[in-house]
Amino acid sequence: MIREILVSVFLLIGGLLSLVAVAGVLRMPDLFTRMHAATKTGTVGISAITIGMMIHFGTITVISRGVLVIAFFLLTAPVAAHMIGRAAYRSGVSLWILTRIDEWKTHGEIGKED
Amino acid sequence: MVEFICPIVMLMLAVSFGVAFVRVAIGPTLPDRVVALDMAATIVVALILTHCVQSGSSYYIPAAISIALLSFVGTVALALYIRRGGPS
């Protein structure tokens, strides 16, 4: 009984986080704020759903594969977000009009590397 | 209890999947579309795992892992493409 409640709670957390993420992707004003919503919340949501699945099955095979899924997402999501953000900034995607801090514009040297 | 929760969660994930493709359609630049497609692939992985819980069979977890791998490789390839100048 407690196990079923735990599984349901983790699955609902994952579904609600995916809804929050998609609301952020649809409503945020800027590419970088949209990336904040998409990558961060997507990673936590899929971790919650995987933890729910691991509790539901409870065998060593499923738990090892679930840990593999979580580790893979936690490793690749920051790398992909960093590469997309850097490429988008360098290709001239405009920032939000209310952006306060743009450190690459004030301190960096655009066009000097690569 | 899980068999009541699973269709609700799958409905939430399906709605998220559809709305992510709204951003793919209206996204003003190419990186917006890449971010939305990456999130759609993440939601597909979550749908597969929820289907594992609902049907009670654990044979779909390697499919989830391989979809995650493909979405990462595709995102990195599109990021390199944007960095080399993109469609312009």
N, CA and C atoms of all chains as a GROMACS GRO file, in nm:
protein
  606
    1MET      N    1   0.083  -0.122   0.000
    1MET     CA    2   0.000   0.000   0.000
    1MET      C    3   0.086   0.126   0.000
    2ILE      N    4   0.182   0.127   0.093
    2ILE     CA    5   0.272   0.243   0.100
    2ILE      C    6   0.354   0.253  -0.028
    3ARG      N    7   0.389   0.133  -0.082
    3ARG     CA    8   0.465   0.131  -0.206
    3ARG      C    9   0.385   0.191  -0.321
    4GLU      N   10   0.255   0.156  -0.329
    4GLU     CA   11   0.172   0.211  -0.436
    4GLU      C   12   0.157   0.362  -0.421
    5ILE      N   13   0.142   0.408  -0.297
    5ILE     CA   14   0.129   0.553  -0.276
    5ILE      C   15   0.257   0.624  -0.318
    6LEU      N   16   0.373   0.564  -0.284
    6LEU     CA   17   0.500   0.625  -0.323
    6LEU      C   18   0.515   0.631  -0.475
    7VAL      N   19   0.478   0.520  -0.541
    7VAL     CA   20   0.487   0.518  -0.688
    7VAL      C   21   0.397   0.625  -0.748
    8SER      N   22   0.273   0.637  -0.696
    8SER     CA   23   0.180   0.735  -0.750
    8SER      C   24   0.229   0.877  -0.728
    9VAL      N   25   0.285   0.901  -0.609
    9VAL     CA   26   0.335   1.037  -0.581
    9VAL      C   27   0.450   1.073  -0.674
   10PHE      N   28   0.542   0.978  -0.696
   10PHE     CA   29   0.656   1.010  -0.783
   10PHE      C   30   0.611   1.029  -0.928
   11LEU      N   31   0.516   0.945  -0.973
   11LEU     CA   32   0.468   0.962  -1.112
   11LEU      C   33   0.396   1.095  -1.127
   12LEU      N   34   0.315   1.133  -1.026
   12LEU     CA   35   0.244   1.261  -1.038
   12LEU      C   36   0.340   1.379  -1.033
   13ILE      N   37   0.446   1.368  -0.952
   13ILE     CA   38   0.548   1.474  -0.951
   13ILE      C   39   0.610   1.489  -1.090
   14GLY      N   40   0.641   1.375  -1.153
   14GLY     CA   41   0.699   1.382  -1.287
   14GLY      C   42   0.606   1.444  -1.389
   15GLY      N   43   0.478   1.405  -1.386
   15GLY     CA   44   0.382   1.463  -1.481
   15GLY      C   45   0.361   1.611  -1.460
   16LEU      N   46   0.349   1.652  -1.333
   16LEU     CA   47   0.328   1.795  -1.305
   16LEU      C   48   0.451   1.876  -1.343
   17LEU      N   49   0.572   1.820  -1.320
   17LEU     CA   50   0.692   1.894  -1.359
   17LEU      C   51   0.702   1.908  -1.510
   18SER      N   52   0.657   1.806  -1.583
   18SER     CA   53   0.661   1.820  -1.729
   18SER      C   54   0.560   1.926  -1.774
   19LEU      N   55   0.445   1.934  -1.707
   19LEU     CA   56   0.350   2.041  -1.743
   19LEU      C   57   0.409   2.180  -1.714
   20VAL      N   58   0.477   2.192  -1.599
   20VAL     CA   59   0.539   2.320  -1.565
   20VAL      C   60   0.647   2.357  -1.668
   21ALA      N   61   0.725   2.255  -1.708
   21ALA     CA   62   0.831   2.280  -1.805
   21ALA      C   63   0.774   2.326  -1.938
   22VAL      N   64   0.665   2.263  -1.980
   22VAL     CA   65   0.612   2.300  -2.110
   22VAL      C   66   0.544   2.437  -2.104
   23ALA      N   67   0.489   2.474  -1.986
   23ALA     CA   68   0.435   2.609  -1.971
   23ALA      C   69   0.547   2.711  -1.981
   24GLY      N   70   0.662   2.680  -1.920
   24GLY     CA   71   0.776   2.769  -1.931
   24GLY      C   72   0.826   2.782  -2.073
   25VAL      N   73   0.833   2.670  -2.145
   25VAL     CA   74   0.880   2.674  -2.284
   25VAL      C   75   0.785   2.756  -2.370
   26LEU      N   76   0.657   2.746  -2.340
   26LEU     CA   77   0.561   2.820  -2.424
   26LEU      C   78   0.555   2.967  -2.387
   27ARG      N   79   0.572   3.004  -2.260
   27ARG     CA   80   0.540   3.138  -2.216
   27ARG      C   81   0.660   3.228  -2.192
   28MET      N   82   0.779   3.172  -2.175
   28MET     CA   83   0.895   3.256  -2.142
   28MET      C   84   0.932   3.345  -2.261
   29PRO      N   85   0.989   3.462  -2.235
   29PRO     CA   86   1.007   3.558  -2.342
   29PRO      C   87   1.132   3.541  -2.427
   30ASP      N   88   1.222   3.451  -2.389
   30ASP     CA   89   1.358   3.456  -2.441
   30ASP      C   90   1.408   3.313  -2.459
   31LEU      N   91   1.504   3.292  -2.547
   31LEU     CA   92   1.556   3.157  -2.566
   31LEU      C   93   1.619   3.102  -2.439
   32PHE      N   94   1.695   3.186  -2.368
   32PHE     CA   95   1.773   3.136  -2.254
   32PHE      C   96   1.683   3.108  -2.134
   33THR      N   97   1.581   3.190  -2.112
   33THR     CA   98   1.486   3.159  -2.005
   33THR      C   99   1.405   3.035  -2.039
   34ARG      N  100   1.376   3.016  -2.170
   34ARG     CA  101   1.308   2.894  -2.211
   34ARG      C  102   1.394   2.770  -2.187
   35MET      N  103   1.526   2.785  -2.212
   35MET     CA  104   1.616   2.673  -2.186
   35MET      C  105   1.624   2.641  -2.039
   36HIS      N  106   1.618   2.745  -1.954
   36HIS     CA  107   1.615   2.723  -1.810
   36HIS      C  108   1.497   2.634  -1.774
   37ALA      N  109   1.378   2.667  -1.824
   37ALA     CA  110   1.260   2.586  -1.793
   37ALA      C  111   1.274   2.445  -1.849
   38ALA      N  112   1.315   2.434  -1.975
   38ALA     CA  113   1.312   2.304  -2.042
   38ALA      C  114   1.412   2.206  -1.983
   39THR      N  115   1.539   2.246  -1.971
   39THR     CA  116   1.640   2.150  -1.931
   39THR      C  117   1.628   2.113  -1.784
   40LYS      N  118   1.616   2.215  -1.698
   40LYS     CA  119   1.620   2.186  -1.555
   40LYS      C  120   1.499   2.104  -1.514
   41THR      N  121   1.381   2.151  -1.552
   41THR     CA  122   1.262   2.081  -1.506
   41THR      C  123   1.245   1.947  -1.577
   42GLY      N  124   1.286   1.938  -1.702
   42GLY     CA  125   1.278   1.810  -1.769
   42GLY      C  126   1.363   1.704  -1.704
   43THR      N  127   1.482   1.743  -1.659
   43THR     CA  128   1.570   1.646  -1.594
   43THR      C  129   1.511   1.598  -1.462
   44VAL      N  130   1.461   1.692  -1.380
   44VAL     CA  131   1.406   1.652  -1.250
   44VAL      C  132   1.279   1.570  -1.269
   45GLY      N  133   1.197   1.605  -1.369
   45GLY     CA  134   1.075   1.529  -1.392
   45GLY      C  135   1.103   1.386  -1.433
   46ILE      N  136   1.200   1.368  -1.522
   46ILE     CA  137   1.227   1.230  -1.566
   46ILE      C  138   1.296   1.152  -1.454
   47SER      N  139   1.371   1.219  -1.367
   47SER     CA  140   1.427   1.148  -1.252
   47SER      C  141   1.316   1.100  -1.159
   48ALA      N  142   1.213   1.184  -1.138
   48ALA     CA  143   1.103   1.143  -1.050
   48ALA      C  144   1.028   1.023  -1.108
   49ILE      N  145   1.002   1.026  -1.239
   49ILE     CA  146   0.930   0.914  -1.300
   49ILE      C  147   1.013   0.786  -1.295
   50THR      N  148   1.144   0.799  -1.316
   50THR     CA  149   1.229   0.680  -1.308
   50THR      C  150   1.235   0.623  -1.167
   51ILE      N  151   1.238   0.712  -1.066
   51ILE     CA  152   1.239   0.663  -0.928
   51ILE      C  153   1.108   0.592  -0.897
   52GLY      N  154   0.995   0.645  -0.948
   52GLY     CA  155   0.868   0.577  -0.930
   52GLY      C  156   0.867   0.439  -0.994
   53MET      N  157   0.925   0.430  -1.114
   53MET     CA  158   0.930   0.300  -1.181
   53MET      C  159   1.018   0.202  -1.104
   54MET      N  160   1.130   0.250  -1.050
   54MET     CA  161   1.219   0.161  -0.974
   54MET      C  162   1.149   0.110  -0.849
   55ILE      N  163   1.073   0.198  -0.780
   55ILE     CA  164   1.000   0.153  -0.661
   55ILE      C  165   0.892   0.053  -0.700
   56HIS      N  166   0.828   0.076  -0.816
   56HIS     CA  167   0.719  -0.013  -0.858
   56HIS      C  168   0.769  -0.154  -0.887
   57PHE      N  169   0.882  -0.167  -0.957
   57PHE     CA  170   0.929  -0.302  -0.987
   57PHE      C  171   1.008  -0.359  -0.871
   58GLY      N  172   1.112  -0.290  -0.829
   58GLY     CA  173   1.183  -0.332  -0.710
   58GLY      C  174   1.285  -0.443  -0.731
   59THR      N  175   1.305  -0.487  -0.854
   59THR     CA  176   1.407  -0.590  -0.878
   59THR      C  177   1.541  -0.524  -0.908
   60ILE      N  178   1.645  -0.600  -0.896
   60ILE     CA  179   1.779  -0.542  -0.910
   60ILE      C  180   1.808  -0.503  -1.055
   61THR      N  181   1.748  -0.576  -1.150
   61THR     CA  182   1.770  -0.545  -1.291
   61THR      C  183   1.711  -0.408  -1.325
   62VAL      N  184   1.585  -0.388  -1.285
   62VAL     CA  185   1.518  -0.262  -1.317
   62VAL      C  186   1.583  -0.146  -1.244
   63ILE      N  187   1.627  -0.171  -1.119
   63ILE     CA  188   1.689  -0.061  -1.044
   63ILE      C  189   1.820  -0.020  -1.109
   64SER      N  190   1.899  -0.118  -1.156
   64SER     CA  191   2.025  -0.080  -1.219
   64SER      C  192   2.001  -0.004  -1.350
   65ARG      N  193   1.901  -0.047  -1.427
   65ARG     CA  194   1.872   0.026  -1.550
   65ARG      C  195   1.815   0.164  -1.522
   66GLY      N  196   1.736   0.176  -1.416
   66GLY     CA  197   1.684   0.307  -1.381
   66GLY      C  198   1.792   0.403  -1.337
   67VAL      N  199   1.888   0.352  -1.259
   67VAL     CA  200   2.002   0.436  -1.220
   67VAL      C  201   2.080   0.478  -1.344
   68LEU      N  202   2.087   0.387  -1.442
   68LEU     CA  203   2.155   0.421  -1.568
   68LEU      C  204   2.082   0.535  -1.641
   69VAL      N  205   1.948   0.526  -1.646
   69VAL     CA  206   1.871   0.633  -1.712
   69VAL      C  207   1.892   0.767  -1.643
   70ILE      N  208   1.884   0.767  -1.508
   70ILE     CA  209   1.899   0.894  -1.435
   70ILE      C  210   2.039   0.951  -1.454
   71ALA      N  211   2.142   0.864  -1.444
   71ALA     CA  212   2.279   0.911  -1.460
   71ALA      C  213   2.302   0.966  -1.600
   72PHE      N  214   2.242   0.900  -1.700
   72PHE     CA  215   2.259   0.947  -1.837
   72PHE      C  216   2.197   1.085  -1.856
   73PHE      N  217   2.075   1.105  -1.801
   73PHE     CA  218   2.013   1.236  -1.817
   73PHE      C  219   2.089   1.342  -1.740
   74LEU      N  220   2.134   1.309  -1.618
   74LEU     CA  221   2.206   1.410  -1.541
   74LEU      C  222   2.339   1.443  -1.605
   75LEU      N  223   2.397   1.350  -1.681
   75LEU     CA  224   2.525   1.381  -1.746
   75LEU      C  225   2.506   1.459  -1.875
   76THR      N  226   2.404   1.425  -1.955
   76THR     CA  227   2.395   1.484  -2.089
   76THR      C  228   2.314   1.612  -2.095
   77ALA      N  229   2.220   1.634  -2.004
   77ALA     CA  230   2.138   1.754  -2.013
   77ALA      C  231   2.219   1.884  -1.998
   78PRO      N  232   2.312   1.896  -1.902
   78PRO     CA  233   2.391   2.020  -1.896
   78PRO      C  234   2.481   2.040  -2.016
   79VAL      N  235   2.536   1.930  -2.070
   79VAL     CA  236   2.624   1.943  -2.185
   79VAL      C  237   2.546   1.996  -2.306
   80ALA      N  238   2.429   1.936  -2.330
   80ALA     CA  239   2.348   1.980  -2.445
   80ALA      C  240   2.301   2.123  -2.426
   81ALA      N  241   2.260   2.159  -2.303
   81ALA     CA  242   2.213   2.295  -2.279
   81ALA      C  243   2.325   2.396  -2.297
   82HIS      N  244   2.445   2.361  -2.249
   82HIS     CA  245   2.558   2.451  -2.265
   82HIS      C  246   2.592   2.471  -2.413
   83MET      N  247   2.593   2.361  -2.490
   83MET     CA  248   2.629   2.374  -2.631
   83MET      C  249   2.526   2.455  -2.707
   84ILE      N  250   2.396   2.433  -2.679
   84ILE     CA  251   2.294   2.509  -2.750
   84ILE      C  252   2.297   2.656  -2.711
   85GLY      N  253   2.316   2.684  -2.580
   85GLY     CA  254   2.319   2.822  -2.536
   85GLY      C  255   2.436   2.899  -2.595
   86ARG      N  256   2.553   2.834  -2.596
   86ARG     CA  257   2.672   2.900  -2.651
   86ARG      C  258   2.657   2.925  -2.801
   87ALA      N  259   2.609   2.822  -2.872
   87ALA     CA  260   2.593   2.839  -3.016
   87ALA      C  261   2.489   2.944  -3.048
   88ALA      N  262   2.381   2.949  -2.969
   88ALA     CA  263   2.276   3.047  -2.996
   88ALA      C  264   2.325   3.188  -2.967
   89TYR      N  265   2.400   3.205  -2.856
   89TYR     CA  266   2.451   3.339  -2.825
   89TYR      C  267   2.548   3.385  -2.932
   90ARG      N  268   2.633   3.297  -2.975
   90ARG     CA  269   2.732   3.338  -3.075
   90ARG      C  270   2.673   3.357  -3.212
   91SER      N  271   2.560   3.292  -3.238
   91SER     CA  272   2.498   3.314  -3.369
   91SER      C  273   2.404   3.434  -3.368
   92GLY      N  274   2.400   3.507  -3.255
   92GLY     CA  275   2.332   3.634  -3.258
   92GLY      C  276   2.186   3.630  -3.218
   93VAL      N  277   2.145   3.533  -3.137
   93VAL     CA  278   2.007   3.534  -3.088
   93VAL      C  279   1.993   3.648  -2.987
   94SER      N  280   1.890   3.729  -3.003
   94SER     CA  281   1.876   3.847  -2.918
   94SER      C  282   1.827   3.807  -2.780
   95LEU      N  283   1.879   3.876  -2.678
   95LEU     CA  284   1.838   3.851  -2.541
   95LEU      C  285   1.707   3.924  -2.512
   96TRP      N  286   1.648   3.893  -2.396
   96TRP     CA  287   1.526   3.961  -2.357
   96TRP      C  288   1.558   4.107  -2.330
   97ILE      N  289   1.459   4.191  -2.348
   97ILE     CA  290   1.486   4.335  -2.340
   97ILE      C  291   1.514   4.378  -2.197
   98LEU      N  292   1.468   4.300  -2.099
   98LEU     CA  293   1.490   4.336  -1.959
   98LEU      C  294   1.608   4.263  -1.898
   99THR      N  295   1.695   4.202  -1.980
   99THR     CA  296   1.811   4.131  -1.927
   99THR      C  297   1.907   4.230  -1.864
  100ARG      N  298   1.946   4.204  -1.737
  100ARG     CA  299   2.028   4.302  -1.664
  100ARG      C  300   2.177   4.277  -1.686
  101ILE      N  301   2.217   4.151  -1.683
  101ILE     CA  302   2.361   4.121  -1.683
  101ILE      C  303   2.395   4.044  -1.810
  102ASP      N  304   2.488   4.094  -1.888
  102ASP     CA  305   2.536   4.023  -2.006
  102ASP      C  306   2.688   4.026  -1.999
  103GLU      N  307   2.746   3.928  -1.931
  103GLU     CA  308   2.888   3.937  -1.900
  103GLU      C  309   2.975   3.914  -2.021
  104TRP      N  310   2.924   3.837  -2.118
  104TRP     CA  311   3.006   3.815  -2.236
  104TRP      C  312   3.018   3.943  -2.319
  105LYS      N  313   2.914   4.025  -2.311
  105LYS     CA  314   2.919   4.150  -2.388
  105LYS      C  315   3.014   4.250  -2.326
  106THR      N  316   3.019   4.253  -2.189
  106THR     CA  317   3.101   4.353  -2.124
  106THR      C  318   3.244   4.307  -2.102
  107HIS      N  319   3.265   4.176  -2.079
  107HIS     CA  320   3.400   4.129  -2.048
  107HIS      C  321   3.459   4.039  -2.156
  108GLY      N  322   3.374   3.971  -2.232
  108GLY     CA  323   3.428   3.874  -2.325
  108GLY      C  324   3.476   3.938  -2.453
  109GLU      N  325   3.538   3.854  -2.534
  109GLU     CA  326   3.584   3.902  -2.664
  109GLU      C  327   3.521   3.813  -2.768
  110ILE      N  328   3.415   3.861  -2.826
  110ILE     CA  329   3.341   3.779  -2.921
  110ILE      C  330   3.417   3.774  -3.054
  111GLY      N  331   3.432   3.656  -3.105
  111GLY     CA  332   3.496   3.642  -3.234
  111GLY      C  333   3.644   3.622  -3.228
  112LYS      N  334   3.700   3.619  -3.103
  112LYS     CA  335   3.843   3.602  -3.094
  112LYS      C  336   3.884   3.456  -3.100
  113GLU      N  337   3.801   3.369  -3.032
  113GLU     CA  338   3.832   3.228  -3.042
  113GLU      C  339   3.756   3.166  -3.158
  114ASP      N  340   3.784   3.048  -3.184
  114ASP     CA  341   3.744   2.961  -3.295
  114ASP      C  342   3.726   3.038  -3.425
  115MET      N  343  -0.427   0.160  -0.704
  115MET     CA  344  -0.407   0.306  -0.707
  115MET      C  345  -0.318   0.346  -0.824
  116VAL      N  346  -0.217   0.263  -0.851
  116VAL     CA  347  -0.126   0.298  -0.961
  116VAL      C  348  -0.200   0.294  -1.094
  117GLU      N  349  -0.296   0.199  -1.107
  117GLU     CA  350  -0.366   0.191  -1.236
  117GLU      C  351  -0.462   0.307  -1.258
  118PHE      N  352  -0.496   0.384  -1.150
  118PHE     CA  353  -0.571   0.507  -1.173
  118PHE      C  354  -0.478   0.623  -1.206
  119ILE      N  355  -0.358   0.620  -1.146
  119ILE     CA  356  -0.267   0.733  -1.162
  119ILE      C  357  -0.201   0.731  -1.300
  120CYS      N  358  -0.170   0.610  -1.350
  120CYS     CA  359  -0.094   0.600  -1.475
  120CYS      C  360  -0.162   0.668  -1.595
  121PRO      N  361  -0.295   0.650  -1.619
  121PRO     CA  362  -0.352   0.723  -1.732
  121PRO      C  363  -0.351   0.874  -1.714
  122ILE      N  364  -0.364   0.921  -1.586
  122ILE     CA  365  -0.359   1.066  -1.563
  122ILE      C  366  -0.221   1.120  -1.598
  123VAL      N  367  -0.118   1.048  -1.553
  123VAL     CA  368   0.019   1.094  -1.581
  123VAL      C  369   0.046   1.089  -1.732
  124MET      N  370  -0.005   0.983  -1.797
  124MET     CA  371   0.017   0.974  -1.942
  124MET      C  372  -0.057   1.084  -2.017
  125LEU      N  373  -0.173   1.125  -1.964
  125LEU     CA  374  -0.244   1.238  -2.026
  125LEU      C  375  -0.166   1.368  -2.009
  126MET      N  376  -0.111   1.388  -1.888
  126MET     CA  377  -0.028   1.507  -1.865
  126MET      C  378   0.091   1.510  -1.960
  127LEU      N  379   0.157   1.394  -1.975
  127LEU     CA  380   0.276   1.389  -2.061
  127LEU      C  381   0.238   1.410  -2.207
  128ALA      N  382   0.120   1.356  -2.248
  128ALA     CA  383   0.080   1.375  -2.388
  128ALA      C  384   0.046   1.520  -2.417
  129VAL      N  385  -0.020   1.588  -2.320
  129VAL     CA  386  -0.048   1.731  -2.338
  129VAL      C  387   0.082   1.810  -2.348
  130SER      N  388   0.180   1.774  -2.261
  130SER     CA  389   0.309   1.844  -2.267
  130SER      C  390   0.377   1.822  -2.401
  131PHE      N  391   0.367   1.698  -2.453
  131PHE     CA  392   0.428   1.668  -2.582
  131PHE      C  393   0.366   1.753  -2.694
  132GLY      N  394   0.232   1.765  -2.694
  132GLY     CA  395   0.166   1.846  -2.797
  132GLY      C  396   0.201   1.992  -2.788
  133VAL      N  397   0.206   2.044  -2.664
  133VAL     CA  398   0.232   2.188  -2.648
  133VAL      C  399   0.378   2.220  -2.682
  134ALA      N  400   0.469   2.124  -2.658
  134ALA     CA  401   0.609   2.145  -2.699
  134ALA      C  402   0.618   2.162  -2.851
  135PHE      N  403   0.532   2.092  -2.925
  135PHE     CA  404   0.537   2.109  -3.071
  135PHE      C  405   0.476   2.240  -3.117
  136VAL      N  406   0.394   2.305  -3.028
  136VAL     CA  407   0.352   2.442  -3.060
  136VAL      C  408   0.474   2.534  -3.064
  137ARG      N  409   0.565   2.514  -2.965
  137ARG     CA  410   0.687   2.597  -2.966
  137ARG      C  411   0.776   2.561  -3.086
  138VAL      N  412   0.776   2.435  -3.127
  138VAL     CA  413   0.853   2.399  -3.247
  138VAL      C  414   0.796   2.472  -3.369
  139ALA      N  415   0.664   2.487  -3.375
  139ALA     CA  416   0.604   2.551  -3.491
  139ALA      C  417   0.626   2.701  -3.491
  140ILE      N  418   0.609   2.767  -3.373
  140ILE     CA  419   0.612   2.914  -3.373
  140ILE      C  420   0.747   2.969  -3.332
  141GLY      N  421   0.845   2.882  -3.298
  141GLY     CA  422   0.972   2.932  -3.249
  141GLY      C  423   1.039   3.026  -3.346
  142PRO      N  424   1.077   3.145  -3.301
  142PRO     CA  425   1.128   3.242  -3.398
  142PRO      C  426   1.263   3.204  -3.458
  143THR      N  427   1.347   3.137  -3.381
  143THR     CA  428   1.479   3.101  -3.435
  143THR      C  429   1.498   2.950  -3.428
  144LEU      N  430   1.607   2.903  -3.489
  144LEU     CA  431   1.636   2.760  -3.488
  144LEU      C  432   1.669   2.704  -3.349
  145PRO      N  433   1.745   2.773  -3.262
  145PRO     CA  434   1.770   2.716  -3.129
  145PRO      C  435   1.644   2.697  -3.046
  146ASP      N  436   1.542   2.780  -3.063
  146ASP     CA  437   1.416   2.756  -2.994
  146ASP      C  438   1.357   2.622  -3.032
  147ARG      N  439   1.362   2.593  -3.160
  147ARG     CA  440   1.305   2.466  -3.207
  147ARG      C  441   1.386   2.348  -3.156
  148VAL      N  442   1.520   2.366  -3.150
  148VAL     CA  443   1.604   2.256  -3.102
  148VAL      C  444   1.575   2.228  -2.955
  149VAL      N  445   1.560   2.334  -2.874
  149VAL     CA  446   1.529   2.316  -2.732
  149VAL      C  447   1.395   2.246  -2.714
  150ALA      N  448   1.295   2.286  -2.794
  150ALA     CA  449   1.162   2.225  -2.781
  150ALA      C  450   1.164   2.079  -2.826
  151LEU      N  451   1.242   2.048  -2.929
  151LEU     CA  452   1.249   1.908  -2.972
  151LEU      C  453   1.320   1.820  -2.870
  152ASP      N  454   1.423   1.877  -2.806
  152ASP     CA  455   1.494   1.804  -2.702
  152ASP      C  456   1.399   1.772  -2.587
  153MET      N  457   1.316   1.871  -2.550
  153MET     CA  458   1.221   1.846  -2.443
  153MET      C  459   1.114   1.746  -2.484
  154ALA      N  460   1.076   1.745  -2.612
  154ALA     CA  461   0.978   1.647  -2.659
  154ALA      C  462   1.035   1.505  -2.649
  155ALA      N  463   1.164   1.490  -2.680
  155ALA     CA  464   1.226   1.357  -2.667
  155ALA      C  465   1.230   1.313  -2.521
  156THR      N  466   1.258   1.409  -2.430
  156THR     CA  467   1.256   1.377  -2.288
  156THR      C  468   1.118   1.329  -2.244
  157ILE      N  469   1.013   1.395  -2.296
  157ILE     CA  470   0.877   1.356  -2.259
  157ILE      C  471   0.843   1.219  -2.316
  158VAL      N  472   0.899   1.185  -2.433
  158VAL     CA  473   0.876   1.051  -2.488
  158VAL      C  474   0.938   0.945  -2.398
  159VAL      N  475   1.058   0.972  -2.345
  159VAL     CA  476   1.121   0.878  -2.253
  159VAL      C  477   1.035   0.861  -2.128
  160ALA      N  478   0.980   0.972  -2.077
  160ALA     CA  479   0.893   0.962  -1.959
  160ALA      C  480   0.767   0.883  -1.990
  161LEU      N  481   0.714   0.898  -2.111
  161LEU     CA  482   0.595   0.820  -2.151
  161LEU      C  483   0.626   0.671  -2.156
  162ILE      N  484   0.743   0.635  -2.207
  162ILE     CA  485   0.779   0.493  -2.214
  162ILE      C  486   0.793   0.435  -2.074
  163LEU      N  487   0.854   0.511  -1.982
  163LEU     CA  488   0.870   0.459  -1.845
  163LEU      C  489   0.736   0.446  -1.776
  164THR      N  490   0.645   0.543  -1.801
  164THR     CA  491   0.511   0.531  -1.743
  164THR      C  492   0.435   0.411  -1.800
  165HIS      N  493   0.457   0.383  -1.927
  165HIS     CA  494   0.395   0.265  -1.987
  165HIS      C  495   0.452   0.137  -1.926
  166CYS      N  496   0.582   0.137  -1.889
  166CYS     CA  497   0.640   0.022  -1.820
  166CYS      C  498   0.568  -0.002  -1.689
  167VAL      N  499   0.544   0.107  -1.612
  167VAL     CA  500   0.474   0.092  -1.484
  167VAL      C  501   0.332   0.041  -1.506
  168GLN      N  502   0.264   0.094  -1.611
  168GLN     CA  503   0.124   0.058  -1.631
  168GLN      C  504   0.108  -0.087  -1.676
  169SER      N  505   0.194  -0.132  -1.768
  169SER     CA  506   0.178  -0.266  -1.822
  169SER      C  507   0.253  -0.371  -1.739
  170GLY      N  508   0.341  -0.328  -1.651
  170GLY     CA  509   0.409  -0.424  -1.566
  170GLY      C  510   0.522  -0.500  -1.632
  171SER      N  511   0.562  -0.459  -1.750
  171SER     CA  512   0.673  -0.527  -1.817
  171SER      C  513   0.790  -0.432  -1.828
  172SER      N  514   0.908  -0.483  -1.797
  172SER     CA  515   1.025  -0.396  -1.793
  172SER      C  516   1.108  -0.406  -1.920
  173TYR      N  517   1.048  -0.452  -2.028
  173TYR     CA  518   1.128  -0.473  -2.150
  173TYR      C  519   1.146  -0.347  -2.233
  174TYR      N  520   1.081  -0.237  -2.193
  174TYR     CA  521   1.091  -0.116  -2.274
  174TYR      C  522   1.196  -0.018  -2.222
  175ILE      N  523   1.263  -0.052  -2.113
  175ILE     CA  524   1.360   0.043  -2.057
  175ILE      C  525   1.480   0.063  -2.148
  176PRO      N  526   1.536  -0.039  -2.215
  176PRO     CA  527   1.643  -0.011  -2.311
  176PRO      C  528   1.600   0.078  -2.426
  177ALA      N  529   1.471   0.070  -2.466
  177ALA     CA  530   1.422   0.163  -2.568
  177ALA      C  531   1.427   0.306  -2.518
  178ALA      N  532   1.392   0.326  -2.389
  178ALA     CA  533   1.399   0.460  -2.331
  178ALA      C  534   1.542   0.510  -2.329
  179ILE      N  535   1.637   0.422  -2.292
  179ILE     CA  536   1.777   0.463  -2.288
  179ILE      C  537   1.826   0.500  -2.427
  180SER      N  538   1.787   0.421  -2.529
  180SER     CA  539   1.837   0.452  -2.663
  180SER      C  540   1.773   0.578  -2.719
  181ILE      N  541   1.647   0.606  -2.683
  181ILE     CA  542   1.586   0.732  -2.729
  181ILE      C  543   1.656   0.851  -2.664
  182ALA      N  544   1.692   0.837  -2.536
  182ALA     CA  545   1.766   0.945  -2.470
  182ALA      C  546   1.900   0.968  -2.537
  183LEU      N  547   1.969   0.859  -2.572
  183LEU     CA  548   2.099   0.871  -2.640
  183LEU      C  549   2.085   0.940  -2.775
  184LEU      N  550   1.982   0.900  -2.851
  184LEU     CA  551   1.963   0.961  -2.983
  184LEU      C  552   1.929   1.109  -2.972
  185SER      N  553   1.848   1.146  -2.872
  185SER     CA  554   1.813   1.288  -2.859
  185SER      C  555   1.935   1.370  -2.819
  186PHE      N  556   2.024   1.312  -2.736
  186PHE     CA  557   2.145   1.387  -2.700
  186PHE      C  558   2.236   1.406  -2.821
  187VAL      N  559   2.253   1.300  -2.899
  187VAL     CA  560   2.340   1.311  -3.016
  187VAL      C  561   2.282   1.410  -3.118
  188GLY      N  562   2.149   1.406  -3.136
  188GLY     CA  563   2.086   1.499  -3.229
  188GLY      C  564   2.097   1.643  -3.184
  189THR      N  565   2.084   1.664  -3.051
  189THR     CA  566   2.095   1.800  -3.000
  189THR      C  567   2.235   1.855  -3.019
  190VAL      N  568   2.335   1.770  -2.991
  190VAL     CA  569   2.474   1.815  -3.008
  190VAL      C  570   2.503   1.843  -3.156
  191ALA      N  571   2.453   1.759  -3.245
  191ALA     CA  572   2.476   1.781  -3.387
  191ALA      C  573   2.412   1.910  -3.434
  192LEU      N  574   2.289   1.938  -3.387
  192LEU     CA  575   2.223   2.062  -3.427
  192LEU      C  576   2.292   2.184  -3.366
  193ALA      N  577   2.349   2.168  -3.243
  193ALA     CA  578   2.422   2.280  -3.184
  193ALA      C  579   2.548   2.311  -3.265
  194LEU      N  580   2.617   2.205  -3.310
  194LEU     CA  581   2.735   2.229  -3.395
  194LEU      C  582   2.695   2.294  -3.527
  195TYR      N  583   2.579   2.253  -3.579
  195TYR     CA  584   2.530   2.311  -3.705
  195TYR      C  585   2.497   2.458  -3.689
  196ILE      N  586   2.436   2.493  -3.573
  196ILE     CA  587   2.405   2.635  -3.548
  196ILE      C  588   2.534   2.714  -3.533
  197ARG      N  589   2.634   2.653  -3.468
  197ARG     CA  590   2.758   2.724  -3.443
  197ARG      C  591   2.834   2.749  -3.574
  198ARG      N  592   2.823   2.658  -3.670
  198ARG     CA  593   2.892   2.679  -3.798
  198ARG      C  594   2.821   2.778  -3.887
  199GLY      N  595   2.712   2.837  -3.840
  199GLY     CA  596   2.646   2.939  -3.920
  199GLY      C  597   2.500   2.912  -3.945
  200GLY      N  598   2.454   2.792  -3.923
  200GLY     CA  599   2.313   2.764  -3.934
  200GLY      C  600   2.262   2.766  -4.077
  201PRO      N  601   2.134   2.786  -4.093
  201PRO     CA  602   2.077   2.779  -4.227
  201PRO      C  603   2.108   2.900  -4.314
  202SER      N  604   2.166   3.004  -4.256
  202SER     CA  605   2.190   3.125  -4.335
  202SER      C  606   2.304   3.104  -4.433
   0.00000   0.00000   0.00000
